[in-house]
Amino acid sequence: MQAKSHPRGWTAEANWPRVIKWLLVIMVAYALIGNFLVNHPFAFYTARGTSLNYSRIFFMHGLMVGFAGLTGLTVSQAFGVRSNLKRWTFYLTIAAVLIGVTGGAINRSMVHKITLWYQILSMFALDVIFILLVIGLWLAGRGHRRTKAEWIGLLAAGSALIAGLFGDLVGFILDFGGWPGIQVWYAHKVGYTLAEWQDALLRTHSDMMVVSVLTLLIAVANYSYGRQLTGWAKRVRTIGEWFLLAGIVCTLAIYLVAGLGGSHLQIPHIFTERGFFRPRGQSVAGIDLGDFVIGALTFVGALLTSGAAAFGRHEPGQELSRRARVTARGIFTTMVCIYLAVGGLGFLEEYRADLYNSDVATTPLGDYGFIFRLLHVDVCLLLFPALMLVMLLASRSLAVKQVERLQLILRLGIVLTFIGALIFMVVNYHTFGPGSWVLALGIVIVLVGILYYLFMVDRDEAREQK
């Protein structure tokens, strides 16, 4: 019998796709049951003008912690992280998913400490996943000149780790308030009340984590499908990689300063009605500088790198397989939809916040702004990146024909979901309007695609090697 360097049984790396399948089954069931039992379970806000709903935030974290953990595991596999670190990442991913969904199901408030701290264990597991990922990516790059693709993965993992630690700090303040006092001292030192500093940290945590996980997925696609390009595609990919690196560094700097720097260093607005640049709170409308960097650097870099990999020519003998090519094009399609909705429409609504700001009762288009606030997160920054992860997983575990069918289903669902979300956010914000039906159809098709992947991943013909 051929010797194996990894443990036998269900923990053997060859069996990981089957384990990941059942983790995804649990997560899909959690999301579906939540939609039946909880009204808008993934919405941070229940109605226009209301404050954050922490019950729904906890429910959402039950799903997203597992998603981020699976992303970390995928990154460790793609970049060739050392087997012992990868194995621990696998174990911690299982813990993050199982504790996350069960904790999210029972933890409804900050009052019940047992359920709260039970769910927090999944977040600690995710922290350790990112720590292992940073260590693993750093060690994987030793002994040779680190490529830009490797730097993108390493910096995105570090950004995700910092975002997670910021989230831990927010949770500590929520649970313990002013005890033991050092957080109150620091908040006052930088010009905040403790509640104001908590809000600044929460914004930093949520924005950094979403962008970091998306960048990790793009890093996997770039590293897996974008190497050995030639001609125009190689140049486009290089430009895209520099955009991604600049986006990660600038985003880190902006949000670290915003989270830790004090009340006088909040993220400013640009392109305001009072000039190109105004400090936060001194203009009615304008694009948030952090959002602008994400849209103009990170998202554009993601489009360039994924587009070059999907449509560019590779060096002779290094051409992408059919499976890899169709996956790269699916990721590019998804990224286009994310960019048009979040970057395009998002910039418009921030630039004309005098019309769209849902926090102000008198803005004439505030209801559209509120729908955008919900859907650009739920659909474009959570669902679509999750589908990118499914594409990457399928590319590693399904046969060519199965991947092609899956891509056809998912791309159709993504485009319809995107169109429905746009109708919802721009044309008709009413429930059961035309946007609702198109959006619902798209999500149903996406669900069919996910179920197809889950059904096919165990079939014998999916065991063929790339």
N, C-alpha and C positions, 0 to 999 in steps of 0.2 A: 504494500500500500504506500502511496506517495506521502511523504511527510509534509505536514502543514505547519506554518509558522504562527498560525492563529488558533485559538481554542476551538474545540469541536462542539457539535451540537448547535442549538439555536443561536449561540453567540458567535459562531464562525462567520467571518465577513461575507462568505458566499451566501449565507442565509439572511443577511441584513435586509435585502429588499423585501423578503417576506415579513420580517418584523416591522419594518417601516410601513408596509402595507396595512398591518393591523393597527398601528398607531394612527395612520390616516383614517382608517375606518372609525376609530373612536372619536377622532376630532370632527369628522363629518357628522357623525351621529349627534355629537354635542352641539354643533352649530344648528342642525335641523331641529332637534328637540327644543333648543333654546328659542328658536323662532316661533314655535308653537306655544311655548309656555311663558315667554317674556316678550312683551311688546317692544319692538326695536331693540333687541338685546345688545347690539353692538354700537348703539348711538350714545355718544357722550352726553348729549342734551336731549331731554324729552320733549321740549317745546321751545319755540323762539323766546328768548329773553330769560330762560331759566339758567341756573348754575349747573356746573358739572354734576352728573349723577354717578356717584362712586359705586353704587350697586352694579350699574352697567359696565363701568370701567373694570371692576373685578371680574365680571362675566367675560368680557372681551379678553382680559389678560389670561384667562383660562385657556383660550385658544391660541393667542398670539405668542405666549411663552413657548409652547410646543412648536409652533411654526418657526420661531427664531432658532430653537434648538436643532430642528431638522435642517435648517439652513446651515448652521455651523457644522453639522455632521457632513453635509454635502460638500462644503468647502474643504474640510479636512481630507475627504476622499479625493477630490479633484486635484488638490495641490500636493498630494503625496506626503501628508504629515506622518510622522513616525507611528508605527503600528500600536505601540502601547498608549500613546496619547489619543490616537483615534479610537481605540477600544474604550477608554474611559469616557471619551466624548459620546460614544454610542450608549453606554450605560446611563450617563447623565441625561441624555436625550429622552430615553425611556422614562426616567424619573420626572423630567420636566413635563412631558406630555401627560402621564398618568396622574401625577399630583396636581398639575395645572387644571385639567378638566374636572377632576373630582372636587378640587378646592373651589374652582369657579362656580360649580353647581351649588355648593352649600354655603359659600361665603357671601353674604348679602350686605354687610355693613362693617363699620370699624368697631362695633360694640362687642361682638362675640369673638373674643381673643383666640379661642382654640381654633375655630375655622379660619380666622384671619392668618394666624401664624402657620397653619397647615398649608394654606395656599402660598404663603411667602417662601416656603421651602422650595417650590418649583422655581421661583425667581432666583434664589440662591444657586440652584442647580444650573440655571442659565448663566449666571455670573461665572461659575467655574468653567462652563463650556467655552465661554469667550476667553477666559484666562488661558485654558489649554490651547485654544485656537491661536492666540497671539504667540504663545511659546512655540507651538508646533510650526507655524508659518515662519517664525524667526529662525528656528533650527533648520527648516527645510531649505532656507536661502543661504545658509552658511556654506562656505567652500567654493562658491562661485559668485560672479557678479549678478546681483539681484536684478531681474528684469522689471520693467515698469508694471507689467501685469502682476508680478509677485508683490511689488510695493502697494499696489491698489488693494489686493487682498489683505495684506498685513495692516495697512492703515485703516481700512474699513472695519476689520476685526477689533482694532484698538478703539476706534470710535464707538463701536457697539458696546464694548466693555465699559467705557466711560459713561455712555448713556445709561447702561444698567446700574452703575454705581450711583448716578444721580437719582435714578428711580428709587434705589434703596434708601437714599437720604430723604426723599420726599415721603416714602412710607414710614420712615422712623419719626419724622416730624408729625405726620398724621396720627400716629399711634401714641407717641409719648409727649407730644406737645413741647413744652419748654424744658422738660427734664432731659439731661442733667444741667442744662443752662448754657452750655457752650454755643449751641446753635442760636439761642436768643442773643447772646453777646455778639456773635459774628453778624447776625442779621442787622442789629442796631449799628454795628461798626461800619457797615457798608450802606447804611441809609434806608434799610427796610424795617418794617415790622416782620415778625416771624411769618405771619400769613402771606405777606407780600413776597417774601423770599421763597416760600413754598411754591407760590404760583410761578415765579420765575424759574425755579428748578424743574417744575412740572413741564413747562413749555420746552425747556432745554431737553429734558429726558425724552419726551414724546417725539419731537422733531428729529433729534439725532438718531434715535433708535430706528424709526421708520426708514430714514435715508440710509443709514448704515447697513441695514439688512438688505434693502434693495441693491445697494452697491456691492454687497457680498455676492448676490445672485448674478449681477452683471460681471463681477470679477471671475466667477466660475465660467460663465459663457465665453468671456474674452480669453481666458487662459486655455479653455478646452477647444475652442473653435477658431480662435483668431490668430494662432501662431502660423508661421511659414506662409504668410500672405505675400503677394508680390504686386508690383505696379501701384496703381492709384489706391487700391485697397490697403496696402501696407502704409501708405502716407496718411490715409484717412484714419486708420486705426491708431497710428502714432499720435496724431492730433487729438483723437478722442481720449487716449490714455492720459495725455497731459491735462486735458480738461478735467478728467476724473480725479487725478491727483490734486490739481488746484482746488477742485470743489471740496474734496475731503478735508484738505488742510484749512481752507478758508472757513468752511462750515464749523470745523472743530474750534478754530480761533473765535469765531463770532459767538458760538453758543457757550463756550467756556467763559468768555468775558461776560456774557449776558447772565449766566447762572451764578457766577462767583464774584463778578466785578463790582456790583453795587447798583443802587438806584439811578445813579448818574450815567451808567453805562448800559442802559437798555438798548435793544436793537433799534436803530433808527429807521426812518422811511426815506425812500428815494422817489423821484418823479412825483412830488407832491404838488398840491395846488398853490403852495407858498414857495416853490423853488425846487431845485434838484434834490436837496438834502435837508431834512429837518429832524431834530431829535424826536424820539417817540413821545406822543402826546401833544405835539405842537402843530399838528396838521390834521385835517379831517380825513383826507385820503392820501394814498401813496403806497408804493410797494415795499413790503418788509424786506430789509436788506438780506436777512437770512434766507428768506424764500427766493429772492432774486438770485442769490449765489447758487442755491440748489437747482433752480430752473435753468439758469444760463450756463452753468458749468457742469454740475453733476449729471443732470438729465441730458444735456447736449452731448456730453462725453459718452453716456450710455448709448445714445442713439448712434453716434459715430462708430463706436467699437462694435456694437451688435450688428449694425448695418454692413460694416466692412466684412465681418465674419460671415454674414448670411449671403452676401451677393458678390463678394470679392473673389479673385482668382488666387489659388494657393500654388506654391511651388510644385514642380513636377514630382510626383511620387508622394506628395503630402496633401493631396486633395481630401476634402471632407467626404466621409461616407454619406450615403443617402439619409441615414438616420440622423447623423450630426447636422447635415445641411438643413433638413426640414425642421429640426429643433431650433437651430440658430435663427431661422426665419420666423418661427413662432414667437421666440423671445423678442425679436425686433418688432413684430406686429404689436405685441403687448406693450412694449416700451413706447411706441408711437401713440397708442391710445392714452397711456399714462401722461405723456408729455402734453398732448393736446388738451386734455381735461384739466390737469393740475397746473401745468405751466401756462397754457394759453388762457383758458377761462379764469384760472386763479389769478393771474396777473391783471386781467381786466377787472375782476371784482375788487381787488385791492386798490387798483388805480382809481376806480370810481367807487370807493367805499362810501362816498356821500350818497350813493344810490343803493348800494347792496349791503351795507353793514347791518347785520341782523340783530346786533346788540342795541341799536338805537331804534326806538319804536316808530319814529317818524320817517325813516328812510323809505322812499316809495317802492323800491325793489328788494326790501329786506327779507321778504319771504323766499325769494329766489336765493338770496345770500345764505339763508339758513339751510335750505336744501343742499346748496353747494357745500356748506360746512360739514354736513353729514355724509353726502355721497362721495366727495372727493377723498375722504378718509376710508370709508367702508368699502367702496368699490375700487377706486384707483390706487390707493396706497396700501390696502390690505388684501383684497381679493385678487387683484391682478398679479402682484408679486407672488402670492401663494400659488397661482397657476403657473408662473414661471418655475417655481420649485417643482411642481408636478411634471412639467415638461423635462426638466433636467433629470429627475428621478426616472422617468419613463425612458429617456434616452439611454440610461445605463442598464435597464432591466427588461425592456420589451424588444420584440423582434421588429424588423424594419417596417413591414406592412402594418403592424399594430401601432407603431409610432406615427405613421402617416395617417391612419384613421383617427387616432387620438388628436393629432394636430388639426385635422379638418374640423372635428367637433369643437375643440377648444377655441380655435380662431373664430369660427362662426359665433360661438357664444360670447366671446370677448367683444367682438365688433358690435353685436346686437346690444350687449350690456352697456357698452360705451355710448351707442346712439341713444338708448333709452335714458341713460343718465344725463346726457346733454339735453334731451327734450325736457326732462324733469327739471333741470337746473336753469334752462333758458326760456322755454316756451310755456310750459304748464306745470306748476309745482303741486297741483292738487292730487290727492290720493285718488287712485283709479282713473286718472287722466291718461292720455296716450303714452306719456313717458313711463307710467307705472306698468302698462301692459308690455311694452317693448323691453323694459328693464327686466320684468319677470320672465319673459320668454328667453332672454339672454342667459339669465341665471339658471333657468331650468336646463338649457342646453349645456351650460358649463357643468352643472351637476351630473348630467348624463356622461360627459367626458371624464369626469373624476371617477364615476362608478365604472366606466369602461376600463380605465387604468387599473382600478382596484381588482376588477374581475380577471383581467388578462395577466397580471403580474405573476401569478402562480402557474400559468400554463407551461407545459414542458417546452414548447417551441420558443418561449421567451428566454430560454437559457443560453441561446447562442451568444458567442462572444462577438465583440465589435471587430 
